[in-house]
């Protein structure tokens, strides 16, 4: 039986999260977003500090509440395509809005 399980190496890693080097991909994205944003506005030192804070905060939030809570918060606060359609999109022929 153990030989049969070892023959299917891929099946043992299906539930493992995607990793970039040693860190989970979502933690890397949480770290890189503030860094790239601060580099864009020419604040490299602030970007390094804010990326460490964001990475530590993201990791501690996930440990405390889990992945489901973060997804629920993102779903409630950011628009989905269904929410955009419910609000109504402007007509396609309108290019510029003036008051």
For each residue, the residues with C-beta under 8 A, 3 or more apart:
1: 4 5
2: 5 6
3: 6 7
4: 1 7 8
5: 1 2 8 12
6: 2 3 9
7: 3 4
8: 4 5 11 12
9: 6 12 13
10: 13 14
11: 8 14
12: 5 8 9
13: 9 10 16
14: 10 11
15:
16: 13 19
17: 24 25 26
18: 24 25
19: 16 22 23 24 25
20: 23 24 25 28
21: 28
22: 19
23: 19 20 27 28 31
24: 17 18 19 20 27 28
25: 17 18 19 20 28 29
26: 17 29 30 58
27: 23 24 30 31 55 58 59 62
28: 20 21 23 24 25 31 32
29: 25 26 32 33
30: 26 27 33 54 55 57 58
31: 23 27 28 34 35 51 52 54 55 58
32: 28 29 35 36 51
33: 29 30 36 37 51 54
34: 31 37 38 47 50 51 53 54
35: 31 32 38 39 47 48 50 51
36: 32 33 39 40 47
37: 33 34 40 41 47
38: 34 35 41 43 44 46 47 48 50 51
39: 35 36 42 43 44 47
40: 36 37
41: 37 38
42: 39
43: 38 39 46 47
44: 38 39 47 48
45: 48 49
46: 38 43 49 50
47: 34 35 36 37 38 39 43 44 50 51
48: 35 38 44 45 51 52
49: 45 46 52 53
50: 34 35 38 46 47 53 54
51: 31 32 33 34 35 38 47 48 54 55
52: 31 48 49 55 56
53: 34 49 50 56 57
54: 30 31 33 34 50 51 57 58
55: 27 30 31 51 52 58 59
56: 52 53 59 60
57: 30 53 54 60 61
58: 26 27 30 31 54 55 61 62
59: 27 55 56 62 63
60: 56 57 63 64
61: 57 58 64 65 69 70
62: 27 58 59 65 66 67 70
63: 59 60
64: 60 61
65: 61 62 68 69 70
66: 62 69 70
67: 62 70 71
68: 65 71 72
69: 61 65 66 72 73
70: 61 62 65 66 67 73 74
71: 67 68 74 75
72: 68 69 75 76
73: 69 70 76 77
74: 70 71 77 78
75: 71 72 78 80
76: 72 73
77: 73 74
78: 74 75
79: 83 84 87
80: 75 83 84
81: 84 85
82: 85 86
83: 79 80 86 87
84: 79 80 81 87 89
85: 81 82 88 89
86: 82 83
87: 79 83 84
88: 85
89: 84 85
90: 94 97
91: 94
92:
93:
94: 90 91 97
95:
96:
97: 90 94
98:
99:
